[in-house]
Amino acid sequence: MKTNQDGYPELKGKPLCFYQILPSTNDKARVWAEQGAAEGTIVQADCQTAGHGRMGRTWQSPPGKGLWFSLLLRPQIHPQFAAQATLLVAVALVETLRFVTNVSCQIKWPNDILYKDKKICGILSEMKLTPAGEVDYIIAGVGLNVNMERCDFPEDLIDRASSLAILTGRQWDRNLLLQAFRSCMEKWYGLWLADGFECIRDEWLAHNCTLGRQVQVKDDDRVIFCGRAKALQADGSLVVQDDAGREECFNFGEISIRF
């Protein structure tokens, strides 16, 4: 594995595959991955016609307004740790936004970046295993609302979503944000591979807005558990405690959290 001068896996200098329009950057990144694309390859689109988040939810991706991209990773890790990649990407994104825009955002478990409970970014991570059961690759899709105005959001999202432009009152260079993310991601990815999840977990805890909140745990649209988000486990799963004191631990693939 090629590393940079700090000893981290090199992600910044890898290919950037840009498209004016795609149905989904994750879908195209999967094609590139199957063709042997290098770790760190990014697939970016100016517009997505079928962008989606977890559980198939539609993600609005109008042209010229956001940063819609997917990052290809090939970590040599046990599959049980692959879901931590979502929290890792979230940590890198929060650092990127603070560094470039001076906006301090929070992370909602497992895959959303919020500002005052309004969503400005979502992450969709997907994994493929080899026939031997090892991690072949992980694709981390990112949808960041950069220059969207209130009129760009569907009516049902106006009060629940926001963008960097709305928050700061100015337009932002999307390429600058992407390059800054690559640098932040390279650092945190290298730390994760070298030292494990603990340092990522500490940074996530410092920026999370989930713990201590009353949450509903949903499987699709069905509520299966309610309680207070109590802890983030060492593997990245979430512990929720109900009013009777009963605790349940939930992983990434099963649930969606709603405050």
C-alpha positions as CSV (number, residue, x, y, z in Angstrom):
1,M,0.0,0.0,0.0
2,K,1.5,3.3,-1.0
3,T,1.7,5.9,1.8
4,N,2.4,9.6,2.0
5,Q,5.2,11.3,3.9
6,D,3.3,10.9,7.2
7,G,2.9,7.2,6.7
8,Y,-0.8,7.4,5.9
9,P,-2.4,5.6,2.9
10,E,-2.3,8.0,0.0
11,L,-5.8,9.1,-1.1
12,K,-5.3,12.7,-2.3
13,G,-3.5,11.9,-5.5
14,K,-5.9,9.2,-6.7
15,P,-8.1,9.6,-9.8
16,L,-11.1,11.9,-9.8
17,C,-13.8,10.8,-12.2
18,F,-16.1,13.7,-12.9
19,Y,-19.4,13.4,-14.7
20,Q,-21.9,16.2,-15.5
21,I,-24.8,13.9,-14.8
22,L,-25.2,10.4,-13.3
23,P,-28.1,8.4,-11.8
24,S,-25.9,7.7,-8.7
25,T,-22.3,8.2,-7.9
26,N,-22.3,5.1,-5.7
27,D,-23.6,3.0,-8.6
28,K,-20.8,4.3,-10.9
29,A,-18.2,3.9,-8.2
30,R,-19.2,0.3,-7.9
31,V,-18.5,-0.2,-11.6
32,W,-15.1,1.4,-11.3
33,A,-14.4,-0.7,-8.2
34,E,-15.3,-3.9,-10.1
35,Q,-12.9,-2.9,-12.9
36,G,-10.0,-2.6,-10.3
37,A,-9.9,1.2,-9.7
38,A,-7.4,2.2,-7.1
39,E,-8.2,3.0,-3.5
40,G,-8.9,6.7,-3.1
41,T,-10.6,7.0,-6.5
42,I,-13.5,9.5,-6.3
43,V,-16.5,9.5,-8.6
44,Q,-18.2,13.0,-8.6
45,A,-21.3,14.2,-10.4
46,D,-22.5,17.8,-10.9
47,C,-26.0,16.3,-10.8
48,Q,-27.6,13.0,-9.8
49,T,-30.9,11.9,-11.2
50,A,-31.4,9.0,-8.8
51,G,-29.4,10.0,-5.8
52,H,-30.4,8.0,-2.7
53,G,-29.6,7.6,1.0
54,R,-30.1,4.8,3.4
55,M,-33.1,2.6,3.0
56,G,-33.6,3.9,-0.5
57,R,-34.6,7.5,0.5
58,T,-34.4,10.0,-2.3
59,W,-31.5,12.6,-2.1
60,Q,-32.0,15.8,-4.0
61,S,-28.9,16.5,-6.1
62,P,-29.5,19.5,-8.4
63,P,-26.7,20.7,-10.8
64,G,-24.3,23.3,-9.5
65,K,-25.6,23.2,-6.0
66,G,-23.9,20.5,-4.1
67,L,-21.0,18.1,-3.7
68,W,-22.2,14.7,-4.8
69,F,-19.4,12.1,-4.8
70,S,-18.4,8.6,-3.8
71,L,-15.0,7.5,-2.4
72,L,-13.6,4.1,-3.0
73,L,-11.7,2.4,-0.1
74,R,-10.0,-1.0,0.0
75,P,-9.1,-1.4,3.7
76,Q,-7.6,-4.7,4.9
77,I,-9.8,-5.1,7.9
78,H,-12.2,-7.7,9.3
79,P,-15.7,-7.2,7.8
80,Q,-17.2,-6.6,11.3
81,F,-15.3,-3.3,11.4
82,A,-16.4,-2.0,8.0
83,A,-19.4,-0.1,9.3
84,Q,-17.0,2.2,11.2
85,A,-16.1,3.7,7.9
86,T,-19.3,5.7,8.0
87,L,-18.3,7.3,11.3
88,L,-14.8,7.9,10.0
89,V,-16.1,9.8,6.9
90,A,-18.4,11.8,9.2
91,V,-15.5,12.9,11.3
92,A,-13.5,13.9,8.3
93,L,-16.4,15.9,6.9
94,V,-17.0,17.8,10.1
95,E,-13.3,18.7,10.2
96,T,-13.4,19.8,6.6
97,L,-16.4,22.1,7.1
98,R,-14.8,23.6,10.2
99,F,-11.5,24.2,8.4
100,V,-12.9,25.6,5.2
101,T,-16.1,27.4,6.2
102,N,-15.7,27.9,10.0
103,V,-19.1,26.2,10.4
104,S,-19.1,23.8,13.4
105,C,-21.4,20.9,12.6
106,Q,-22.5,17.9,14.6
107,I,-22.9,14.2,13.7
108,K,-26.1,12.3,14.1
109,W,-25.6,8.6,14.3
110,P,-24.9,6.9,12.0
111,N,-24.6,8.9,8.8
112,D,-25.9,12.5,9.0
113,I,-24.1,15.9,9.4
114,L,-26.4,18.5,11.0
115,Y,-26.3,22.1,12.0
116,K,-28.8,23.0,14.8
117,D,-30.7,19.8,13.9
118,K,-30.9,20.6,10.2
119,K,-29.3,18.2,7.8
120,I,-26.7,19.5,5.5
121,C,-24.9,16.3,4.5
122,G,-25.6,12.5,4.3
123,I,-23.4,9.5,4.0
124,L,-24.2,6.2,2.3
125,S,-21.6,3.5,2.8
126,E,-21.8,0.2,0.9
127,M,-19.5,-2.8,1.2
128,K,-18.6,-5.8,-1.0
129,L,-17.0,-9.0,0.3
130,T,-14.7,-11.4,-1.6
131,P,-15.8,-15.0,-2.0
132,A,-13.5,-15.8,1.0
133,G,-15.5,-13.4,3.2
134,E,-12.9,-10.6,3.3
135,V,-13.5,-6.9,2.5
136,D,-13.1,-6.3,-1.2
137,Y,-14.0,-2.6,-1.1
138,I,-16.1,0.0,0.6
139,I,-17.9,2.8,-1.2
140,A,-18.6,5.9,0.8
141,G,-21.1,8.1,-0.9
142,V,-21.4,11.8,0.3
143,G,-24.2,14.3,-0.5
144,L,-23.3,17.8,0.8
145,N,-25.7,20.7,0.3
146,V,-23.2,23.5,-0.6
147,N,-24.9,26.3,-2.5
148,M,-28.5,25.3,-2.3
149,E,-31.1,28.0,-1.4
150,R,-34.4,27.4,0.4
151,C,-36.2,27.3,-2.9
152,D,-34.0,24.4,-4.0
153,F,-35.5,22.1,-1.3
154,P,-38.8,20.3,-1.6
155,E,-41.5,21.8,0.6
156,D,-41.4,18.9,3.0
157,L,-37.6,19.4,3.6
158,I,-37.4,23.2,4.0
159,D,-37.6,23.0,7.8
160,R,-35.4,20.0,8.1
161,A,-32.5,20.6,5.7
162,S,-30.0,23.4,5.2
163,S,-26.8,24.2,3.2
164,L,-23.5,26.0,3.6
165,A,-24.8,28.9,1.6
166,I,-27.9,29.3,3.8
167,L,-25.8,29.0,7.0
168,T,-23.1,31.5,5.9
169,G,-24.8,33.8,3.5
170,R,-22.2,33.2,0.7
171,Q,-21.4,30.7,-2.1
172,W,-18.6,28.2,-1.7
173,D,-16.1,26.6,-4.1
174,R,-17.1,22.9,-4.3
175,N,-13.7,21.8,-5.6
176,L,-12.0,23.5,-2.6
177,L,-14.2,21.6,-0.3
178,L,-13.6,18.3,-2.0
179,Q,-9.8,18.7,-1.9
180,A,-9.9,19.7,1.8
181,F,-12.0,16.6,2.5
182,R,-9.4,14.4,0.7
183,S,-6.7,15.7,3.0
184,C,-8.8,15.3,6.1
185,M,-9.9,11.8,5.1
186,E,-6.4,10.7,4.3
187,K,-5.3,11.6,7.9
188,W,-8.2,10.0,9.7
189,Y,-8.2,6.9,7.4
190,G,-4.5,6.4,8.1
191,L,-5.1,6.7,11.9
192,W,-8.0,4.2,11.7
193,L,-5.9,1.6,9.9
194,A,-2.9,2.1,12.1
195,D,-4.5,2.5,15.5
196,G,-8.1,1.2,15.3
197,F,-11.4,2.9,16.0
198,E,-10.6,4.6,19.4
199,C,-9.3,7.9,18.0
200,I,-12.2,8.1,15.5
201,R,-14.6,7.3,18.3
202,D,-13.2,10.1,20.5
203,E,-13.5,12.6,17.7
204,W,-17.1,11.4,16.9
205,L,-18.1,11.8,20.6
206,A,-16.8,15.3,20.6
207,H,-19.1,16.3,17.8
208,N,-22.1,14.1,18.1
209,C,-25.6,15.3,18.7
210,T,-27.1,11.8,19.4
211,L,-26.1,10.7,22.8
212,G,-28.4,11.9,25.6
213,R,-31.3,12.5,23.2
214,Q,-34.6,10.6,23.2
215,V,-34.6,8.6,20.0
216,Q,-36.9,6.3,18.0
217,V,-35.3,3.3,16.5
218,K,-36.9,2.4,13.2
219,D,-36.7,-0.6,10.9
220,D,-37.9,1.0,7.6
221,D,-40.9,3.0,8.8
222,R,-41.8,0.8,11.8
223,V,-40.7,1.9,15.3
224,I,-39.0,-1.0,17.1
225,F,-37.5,0.7,20.1
226,C,-37.7,4.0,21.9
227,G,-35.4,5.4,24.6
228,R,-32.4,7.6,25.3
229,A,-29.2,7.2,23.2
230,K,-26.8,6.2,25.9
231,A,-23.4,5.2,24.5
232,L,-21.4,4.5,21.4
233,Q,-19.8,1.1,21.6
234,A,-16.2,0.3,20.7
235,D,-17.4,-1.2,17.4
236,G,-19.4,1.9,16.5
237,S,-22.9,0.5,17.4
238,L,-25.3,2.6,19.4
239,V,-26.7,1.7,22.8
240,V,-30.3,2.9,23.6
241,Q,-31.9,2.6,27.0
242,D,-35.7,2.6,27.4
243,D,-37.7,4.1,30.3
244,A,-37.7,0.7,32.0
245,G,-33.9,0.6,32.0
246,R,-33.7,-2.1,29.3
247,E,-30.7,-1.6,26.9
248,E,-30.5,-2.6,23.3
249,C,-27.5,-2.3,21.0
250,F,-28.2,-1.4,17.3
251,N,-25.8,-1.7,14.4
252,F,-25.8,0.2,11.1
253,G,-27.6,-2.1,8.9
254,E,-30.8,-2.4,10.9
255,I,-32.1,1.0,11.8
256,S,-32.7,4.6,11.2
257,I,-32.6,7.1,14.1
258,R,-35.3,9.8,14.5
259,F,-35.2,12.4,17.2
